[in-house]
Amino acid sequence: MERIVEQNLLYDFYGELLTKHQKDIYGEHVLNDMTPSEIAADYGITRQAAYDMIRRCNKILEDYEQRLHLVQKFLKTKEKVKEIHALSKRILREEKKDQMENDIKQIEFVSNKILEDL
């Protein structure tokens, strides 16, 4: 997964667990694509302090993900929903009853997997 997307997902899922100061600085970096130098200028801290805060927040959020796996579960569920969507679109185009029944069974299987994962 691309690093920027990963950081955004981690921030979306676990950002509220950071302190306000951590959230502000990390949010500027991840959401607004600000460099440590730009953050340092805005917050009146050194570039090194901004850089260290960003690295520390990355580590904190990655640790949460290692323990809770919420992002991983979200991405797996998203893939399963995409599969259901593709199957349902295929059913709408199907003319063969056998294939339609197989697709419906597959939708049931995938949706049950989603429910088990939740």
N, C-alpha and C positions, 0 to 999 in steps of 0.2 A: 504494500500500500504506500502511496506517495506520502512523504513525511508531513507535508502541509495538511493533507487530508486527515492523517492520523492525529496530528496535534489538535486540529479542529474538533474531531470526534472526542478525543480525550477531554478537551476543555468543555464541550457540550455536556458530556456525561458526568464529569467529576469536578468541574470548575467551581461549583458552589462549596466544595470542601476546602478550597484554598482560603487563606485570609484575604481581607479586602485589599490590602496592599499587593499581595501576590496576584490576586485576580486582576487588579487594575493593570499591573505591569505586563503580566502574561497575556492578558486580553489585548493590549495594545500590539504586542508582537504577533500574536496568532490571528486575531480578527482584523486588525488594521494594517498588518504587514509592516510594522515599524521596526527599524533597526535598533540595536542597543544604544547607539549614539543618539538617535532621535528620542528614544524613551528617556535617556539620561538628561537630555536638554529640557524635556517637558517636565520631568519630576525632580529636577535639581539634585541628581545623584551622578556618580561617575559612570562612565560607559562600562567599566568592569563590574560595578555593582548591578547594573541592569542585566548584563550578560550572565552573571552568576545567578541572579534571580530567575531568569528564563531557564537556565540549565537545571536549577533546583526544582522549579515547578514541573519541568518535563519529567524529572525523576519521580517526583511525588505522584504525578498523574499516571505514569507508567506503572508504578508500584500498586496503585489502586486497581488498575486494569489487570495486573498479574493476579491479584487476589480475588477480584469480583467478576472479571470477564464480561462485563456488560457490553462493551463495544463489540467484542467477538460474537456474543449472542445476537446483538442487533444486526451485524453484518450477515450472519448465517440466516436469520429470519428474513432479512431483506432479499437474499438470494432465493429463498423458498417462495416468497411472495411473488417474485419475478417469474418463477417457474409456474406458479398457479396462473398468473396473468397470461403467460404464453400458451398454456394448455387451454385456458378458457377462450382465447382468441382462435385457437386451432379448432375447437369444438364448433364455434360459430361458422367456420368455413367447411366443416366436414359434411359429407353427404352419406358416408357409410356408417350405419348404426353400430357395427362392431367397434370401429375405431373410436366412435363417440363414447361408447361405454368404457373402453379402456382408458380414455382420457379423463373421464369422470372419476373412475377408480383411482387414477394417479393423483388427481386433485384431492380426493379424500385422503389418500396416503400422505401427501405433502402437508396438507392442512393439519392432520393428526400429529405429524412430526413437529409442526410449529407449536401446537398446544402442549405437547410433551416437553418441549424446550422451555416453555414459559412456566 
